[in-house]
Amino acid sequence: MRVTYDREVDAAYIYLIDISPKGVARTVRATSDINLDFDKDGRLIGIELLRESLLPTALLEIAEKPPRGLKDEG
């Protein structure tokens, strides 16, 4: 598992597996602040949190700054 957090847009992403470009086949909006990404086989592969307060402090402390454009390629 890998966690990224972008302070500029207040968004975190939890990678449950390494996601290759074009690896996200479908995104489901779970709530107004949470998106779930699935692969072509329907497996949950990532979770996007659109507010810092949704991420536990322990995960924020280890979160990396995301490379620009990586999530958008998925």
Residue pairs with C-beta under 8 A, 6 or more apart in sequence:
1 14
1 15
1 16
2 14
2 15
2 18
2 64
3 12
3 13
3 14
3 15
3 55
3 59
3 62
3 63
3 64
4 12
4 13
4 15
4 63
4 64
4 65
4 66
5 11
5 12
5 13
5 52
5 55
5 60
5 63
5 64
5 65
5 66
6 12
6 65
6 66
7 65
10 50
10 51
10 52
11 48
11 49
11 50
12 48
12 49
12 52
12 54
12 55
12 59
12 60
12 63
13 46
13 47
13 48
13 49
13 66
13 71
14 46
14 47
14 48
14 49
14 59
15 45
15 46
16 44
16 45
16 46
16 47
17 45
17 46
19 37
19 45
19 46
19 74
20 74
21 73
21 74
22 73
22 74
23 39
23 45
23 74
24 37
24 38
24 39
24 45
24 46
24 74
25 38
25 39
25 40
26 37
26 38
27 35
27 36
27 37
27 38
27 48
28 35
28 36
28 38
29 35
30 36
32 50
33 49
33 50
33 51
33 54
34 47
34 48
34 49
34 50
34 54
35 47
35 48
35 50
36 44
36 46
36 47
36 48
37 44
37 45
37 46
37 47
37 48
37 74
38 44
38 45
39 45
46 74
48 71
49 55
52 60
55 63
